[in-house]
Amino acid sequence: MSGGVDSSVVAALAREQGFDTVGVTLQLYDHGAAISRKGACCAGKDIYDARQVAEKIGIPHYVLDYESRFSQAVMDDFADSYLAGETPVPCIKCNQTVKFTDLLQVARDLGAAALITGHYVRRVIGDDGPQLHRGADAGRDQSYFLFATTRAQLDYLRFPLGDLGKDETRALAARFDLPVADKPDSQDICFVPEGGYAGVIEKLRPGAVQPGDIVHLDGRVLARHQGVIHYTVGQRRGLGVAGGEPLFVLRLDAGKRQVIVGPREALLSSELRIREMNWLGEEISPQGMEVEVRVRSARKPVPAILFADDSGFATIKLHHPEEAVAPGQACVIYEAGQSARVLGGGWILPASPGNRRAF
């Protein structure tokens, strides 16, 4: 129970259906300093809200201090990834580690039959057991952030909101008369106030941010920068390069402290590699497998061919080049043919020069 409307409605639904329900909220960072923040999750105010909801629906409520675990598994990874020139997705790491590993084990230790969450995804029983599917409401679907869910975890998890839209969820919150029925959705990364991730990284890794050069694709040095953490692949604004053609960040070389820029057409990638692939589908043929992939959370899945090996790496060849494929982002794999089924995914590796169409 994060203190938001989604998890609160899930708890109320479970209670209404007669299940012996226990609410659990995670303290993930210094909630005392964040108690008045709006638009985040897992802050002090949210813990209070979760407790109020639990009292309203009549269930026990526990707060677990996962601050140390969250710092190591999510915040440190976030900082190190940015310093390496990547664009991380900490919400996926949180689901992968703190929520669906540590919290799931707590639920098992309590003897619970299932761990239920407020995510907008669906758990569908197939011929070989439970499958992960996109949420019915495309505007709320959170399958991109849950690609790392394993078969064993999926067997234990339940997602009651997967067939609902946000309006329907809020209507349920009003019917249950929950104190969070009108609470705004969280917007920011919970430990990054108002999008100021550079300041968070500098606090976590003092002295690690170093200046360097902004370099054109053709080798010309155009300007200086104050650290690669201030840039991401595909960025156009705020480059600090005046005049001339529109330039975009093509890649980041953290080792050389270089931000490489160039024309928009140089952002196109026809192939990408992923690591730590989690797979929920059937066996992949050596000749490849037709799939659809999503390389950013806000994009639609596009057709591709997947080639995988036994080492956790995979190669994805896109039928049509995608723009601004960023290392550190997730590539989520779906069944081909406009299917809602999630087959898995992995973390995007830096592109070799040959993988970019215009290099």
CORKA-V174721 format. One record per pair of residues at least 4 apart in sequence whose ideal C-beta (glycine too) atoms are under 8 Angstrom apart, sorted by sequence separation. I is the first residue (numbers start at 1). GAP is how many residues later the second one is. D is the distance in whole Angstrom. If there is no record, write none. Layout:
i=<I;I>
gap=<GAP;GAP>
d=<D;D>
This chain:
i=<2;3;4;5;6;7;8;9;10;11;12;13;15;27;30;31;42;43;44;45;46;47;48;49;50;51;52;53;66;67;68;69;70;71;72;73;74;75;76;77;78;79;80;82;89;90;91;92;93;94;95;96;97;98;99;100;101;102;103;104;105;106;108;125;126;134;137;142;143;149;150;151;152;153;164;165;166;167;168;169;170;171;172;174;177;186;188;192;196;197;198;199;200;201;202;205;215;216;226;231;235;253;262;284;285;295;309;318;325;335;351;355;2;3;14;29;41;42;54;70;71;81;82;88;94;95;96;97;98;99;107;125;126;135;149;164;173;176;188;192;215;216;225;253;279;284;294;308;309;334;335;351;354;1;15;34;37;40;54;55;81;82;124;125;135;188;202;215;216;225;241;252;253;294;308;334;335;353;1;14;54;81;107;123;124;134;135;173;174;188;201;202;214;215;252;253;294;307;308;334;35;37;107;123;124;135;149;161;164;173;189;192;201;213;214;230;231;239;252;293;294;306;307;334;335;34;35;36;123;124;134;191;213;214;251;292;293;306;307;333;334;1;11;34;35;51;78;122;123;133;213;214;236;239;249;250;292;306;307;332;333;31;34;50;77;104;121;122;132;170;198;213;214;236;249;250;292;293;305;333;11;31;32;51;78;103;121;122;170;212;213;236;249;250;291;292;304;305;332;333;29;31;77;121;122;211;212;235;236;248;290;291;293;304;332;28;121;122;132;211;234;235;247;248;290;291;304;305;331;27;31;75;78;120;211;212;225;234;247;248;290;291;303;304;316;330;331;26;31;47;74;77;119;211;212;223;224;233;247;248;250;289;290;302;303;330;331;25;120;132;209;210;223;232;233;246;250;288;289;302;303;316;330;331;99;209;223;231;233;245;246;248;288;289;302;329;330;74;166;222;233;248;288;289;328;329;27;73;74;120;121;209;232;239;241;302;328;25;73;120;121;130;231;286;327;1;3;25;120;121;129;132;239;284;326;327;1;2;74;119;131;272;284;293;299;325;327;1;2;70;73;74;130;228;284;327;25;73;121;129;130;140;214;222;228;291;293;25;119;129;135;136;139;140;214;228;325;23;119;135;136;137;139;214;295;306;69;70;135;136;137;201;231;296;69;133;136;137;198;228;279;288;23;228;295;296;23;123;198;216;228;277;295;301;66;197;198;314;69;217;234;296;297;301;303;313;123;225;233;295;312;123;277;21;23;25;27;66;123;276;277;295;321;4;22;23;24;25;26;27;30;66;122;275;277;294;3;21;22;23;24;25;26;27;28;29;121;275;293;294;2;3;22;23;24;25;27;28;64;120;123;222;274;293;2;3;22;24;26;27;117;119;122;273;274;293;294;8;12;29;115;116;117;120;121;122;273;292;293;3;4;8;11;15;28;29;64;114;115;116;117;118;119;120;273;274;291;292;3;7;11;15;114;115;116;118;119;215;217;272;273;291;292;2;3;15;26;114;116;120;212;213;214;215;216;217;218;271;272;291;292;3;4;8;12;212;213;214;215;216;217;271;291;3;11;28;29;211;212;213;215;216;217;271;272;290;292;3;210;212;214;270;271;292;2;11;100;108;270;1;100;104;107;217;269;3;95;100;95;270;1;92;96;104;269;281;291;1;92;95;100;104;268;269;272;295;91;92;95;268;269;281;92;268;89;92;267;269;100;267;274;264;272;1;281;280;281;280;281;279;280;279;28;278;277;278;277;278;277;28;276;274;275;276;26;274;275;26;274;274;275;252;273;274;248;251;272;273;26;272;273;24;272;271;24;269;273;24;272;271;270;269;270;269;270;22;268;269;234;267;268;22;234;266;268;233;266;233;234;265;266;233;265;266;232;233;263;262;91;90;251;251;90;14;10;250;10;10;9;7;8;7;6;6;4;6;82;2;75;74;83;57;78;82;56;56;57;79;56;78;79;83;56;78;53;75;79;80;83;53;78;79;83;154;52;53;52;76;150;75;79;149;151;49;148;150;49;147;149;49;217;85;39;41;83;87;14;38;40;82;83;87;13;39;40;43;82;39;40;42;132;39;40;41;131;10;40;144;10;9;145;40;144;128;6;37;13;34;9;12;16;12;29;28;29;6;9;28;5;9;12;5;8;12;85;86;9;85;5;85;9;85;8;84;83;8;5;5;4;5;3;5;4;3;5;4;4;147;2;147;144;147;144;143;143;147;146;147;148;147;143;147;134;134;133;134;89;133;134;132;133;131;132;131;124;122;121;92;87;89;86;87;88;89;86;87;88;89;85;86;87;86;84;81;86;85>
gap=<4;4;4;4;4;4;4;4;4;4;4;4;4;4;4;4;4;4;4;4;4;4;4;4;4;4;4;4;4;4;4;4;4;4;4;4;4;4;4;4;4;4;4;4;4;4;4;4;4;4;4;4;4;4;4;4;4;4;4;4;4;4;4;4;4;4;4;4;4;4;4;4;4;4;4;4;4;4;4;4;4;4;4;4;4;4;4;4;4;4;4;4;4;4;4;4;4;4;4;4;4;4;4;4;4;4;4;4;4;4;4;4;5;5;5;5;5;5;5;5;5;5;5;5;5;5;5;5;5;5;5;5;5;5;5;5;5;5;5;5;5;5;5;5;5;5;5;5;5;5;5;5;5;6;6;6;6;6;6;6;6;6;6;6;6;6;6;6;6;6;6;6;6;6;6;6;6;6;7;7;7;7;7;7;7;7;7;7;7;7;7;7;7;7;7;7;7;7;7;7;8;8;8;8;8;8;8;8;8;8;8;8;8;8;8;8;8;8;8;8;8;8;8;8;8;9;9;9;9;9;9;9;9;9;9;9;9;9;9;9;9;10;10;10;10;10;10;10;10;10;10;10;10;10;10;10;10;10;10;10;10;11;11;11;11;11;11;11;11;11;11;11;11;11;11;11;11;11;11;11;12;12;12;12;12;12;12;12;12;12;12;12;12;12;12;12;12;12;12;12;13;13;13;13;13;13;13;13;13;13;13;13;13;13;13;14;14;14;14;14;14;14;14;14;14;14;14;14;14;15;15;15;15;15;15;15;15;15;15;15;15;15;15;15;15;15;15;16;16;16;16;16;16;16;16;16;16;16;16;16;16;16;16;16;16;16;16;17;17;17;17;17;17;17;17;17;17;17;17;17;17;17;17;17;18;18;18;18;18;18;18;18;18;18;18;18;18;19;19;19;19;19;19;19;19;19;20;20;20;20;20;20;20;20;20;20;20;21;21;21;21;21;21;21;21;22;22;22;22;22;22;22;22;22;22;22;23;23;23;23;23;23;23;23;23;23;23;24;24;24;24;24;24;24;24;24;25;25;25;25;25;25;25;25;25;25;25;26;26;26;26;26;26;26;26;26;26;27;27;27;27;27;27;27;27;27;28;28;28;28;28;28;28;28;29;29;29;29;29;29;29;29;30;30;30;30;31;31;31;31;31;31;31;31;32;32;32;32;33;33;33;33;33;33;33;33;34;34;34;34;34;35;35;36;36;36;36;36;36;36;36;36;36;37;37;37;37;37;37;37;37;37;37;37;37;37;38;38;38;38;38;38;38;38;38;38;38;38;38;38;39;39;39;39;39;39;39;39;39;39;39;39;39;39;40;40;40;40;40;40;40;40;40;40;40;40;40;41;41;41;41;41;41;41;41;41;41;41;41;42;42;42;42;42;42;42;42;42;42;42;42;42;42;42;42;42;42;42;43;43;43;43;43;43;43;43;43;43;43;43;43;43;43;44;44;44;44;44;44;44;44;44;44;44;44;44;44;44;44;44;44;45;45;45;45;45;45;45;45;45;45;45;45;46;46;46;46;46;46;46;46;46;46;46;46;46;46;47;47;47;47;47;47;47;48;48;48;48;48;49;49;49;49;49;49;50;50;50;51;51;52;52;52;52;52;52;52;53;53;53;53;53;53;53;53;53;54;54;54;54;54;54;55;55;56;56;56;56;57;57;57;59;59;60;60;62;62;63;63;64;64;65;66;66;67;67;68;68;69;70;70;71;71;71;72;72;72;73;73;74;74;75;75;75;76;76;76;76;77;77;78;79;79;80;82;82;82;83;83;84;85;86;86;87;87;88;88;88;89;89;89;90;90;90;90;91;91;92;92;92;92;93;93;93;94;94;95;96;98;99;99;100;101;102;106;106;107;108;109;110;110;111;112;113;114;114;115;116;116;117;118;119;119;119;120;121;121;121;122;122;122;122;123;123;125;125;125;125;125;126;126;126;126;126;127;127;128;128;128;129;129;129;129;130;130;130;131;131;131;134;142;143;145;145;145;145;146;146;146;146;146;146;147;147;147;147;147;148;148;148;148;149;149;149;149;150;150;150;151;152;152;153;153;154;155;156;159;159;160;160;160;161;161;162;162;163;163;163;164;164;164;165;165;166;166;166;167;167;168;168;169;169;170;170;171;172;173;175;176;176;177;178;179;180;180;181;182;183;184;185;186;186;188;189;191;195;196;197;197;198;199;199;200;206;207;207;208;208;208;209;209;210;210;211;217;218;221;238;239;239;240;240;240;240;241;241;241;241;242;242;242;243;244;247;264;265>
d=<8;8;7;6;7;6;6;6;7;6;6;6;7;6;7;6;6;7;7;6;6;7;6;6;6;7;6;6;5;6;7;6;5;5;5;7;6;7;6;6;7;6;6;7;7;6;7;6;6;5;5;6;5;5;5;5;7;7;7;7;6;6;7;7;7;7;7;6;7;5;7;7;7;6;4;7;6;6;7;7;6;6;6;8;7;7;6;6;7;6;6;6;6;6;7;7;7;4;6;6;7;7;4;8;6;6;6;6;8;4;4;8;5;8;5;7;6;8;5;7;6;4;8;7;6;5;7;7;7;7;4;6;5;5;5;5;5;8;7;5;7;8;7;4;8;5;6;8;7;6;8;6;7;5;5;7;5;8;7;8;8;6;7;7;4;7;8;6;6;7;6;7;8;7;4;8;4;4;6;4;3;4;8;5;5;5;6;7;5;6;8;6;7;7;6;7;5;6;8;6;6;7;4;7;8;7;7;6;8;4;7;5;7;5;5;8;8;6;7;6;8;6;5;6;6;4;3;7;7;5;5;7;8;4;5;4;6;8;8;7;6;6;6;6;5;5;5;8;7;7;8;7;7;7;6;5;6;6;7;7;5;7;8;7;7;5;6;4;7;6;8;6;5;7;7;6;6;5;7;5;5;5;6;8;5;7;7;7;8;7;7;5;6;5;8;7;5;5;8;5;7;4;7;7;6;6;6;7;8;6;7;6;8;6;4;5;5;7;7;6;6;4;4;7;8;7;5;8;6;7;8;7;7;4;5;8;7;6;6;7;6;5;8;6;6;6;6;6;6;6;5;6;8;7;7;8;8;6;7;6;5;7;8;7;4;7;8;8;6;6;7;6;5;6;7;7;6;4;5;7;8;8;6;5;8;4;5;5;6;6;7;8;6;8;6;8;7;5;8;5;7;6;5;8;7;5;6;6;5;4;7;6;8;8;7;6;7;8;8;6;6;8;6;8;5;4;7;5;5;5;7;6;6;6;7;6;7;7;7;5;8;7;8;6;8;6;4;5;8;7;4;7;5;5;5;7;4;6;6;8;6;6;7;8;8;8;7;8;8;7;8;6;7;6;7;5;7;7;6;5;5;7;8;6;6;6;8;5;8;7;4;5;5;8;6;7;8;7;7;6;7;8;7;8;5;8;4;6;5;8;6;6;8;8;6;8;6;6;6;6;6;6;8;5;7;8;7;5;7;6;8;6;5;8;5;7;6;7;6;5;7;5;5;6;6;7;8;7;8;7;7;8;6;6;5;7;7;5;5;4;5;5;5;5;6;6;5;6;6;5;5;7;8;7;8;7;7;6;7;8;7;7;7;7;6;8;7;6;5;6;7;5;3;6;5;5;7;8;8;6;6;7;8;5;5;7;7;7;7;7;7;7;7;5;4;7;7;6;6;4;6;8;7;6;6;7;5;4;3;8;7;7;7;7;7;6;8;5;6;8;8;7;7;6;6;6;8;5;6;8;7;7;8;7;8;7;8;7;5;7;6;7;8;4;5;3;5;5;5;6;3;7;5;4;6;8;8;7;6;7;7;6;8;5;8;4;8;4;5;7;6;7;7;8;7;6;8;7;5;4;6;6;8;6;7;8;6;8;6;5;7;8;4;6;6;8;6;7;5;7;5;8;4;6;5;7;5;8;7;7;8;7;7;6;7;6;5;4;7;5;5;8;6;7;8;6;4;6;6;7;5;4;8;5;6;6;7;7;4;7;5;7;6;6;7;3;5;7;6;6;6;8;8;6;8;8;6;4;7;7;8;7;6;8;7;6;8;8;7;5;7;6;8;5;5;7;7;7;7;8;4;7;3;7;6;5;8;7;7;8;4;4;5;7;6;7;8;8;7;6;7;7;8;6;5;8;7;5;7;7;8;4;3;8;7;8;7;7;6;8;7;7;8;5;8;7;8;7;6;8;5;6;6;8;6;8;4;8;6;6;8;5;7;7;5;6;8;7;6;6;8;7;6;7;5;8;5;6;8;7;8;5;7;4;8;5;8;7;6;8;6;7;5;6;8;7;5;4;5;5;6;5;8;5;7;5;5;6;6;7;7;7;4;8;6;6;7;8;5;7;8;8;7;6;5;6;5;7;6;5;4;6;6;6;8;8;7;3;5;7;7;4;5;5;6;5;7;5;7;6;7;6;6;8;8;7;6;6;8;4;7;7;5;7;8;6;7;6;7;3;5;8;7;4;4;8;7;5;7;7;7;6;4;8;8;7;8;6;4;7;7;7;5;6;5;5;8;6;7;3;5;8;8;5;8;7>
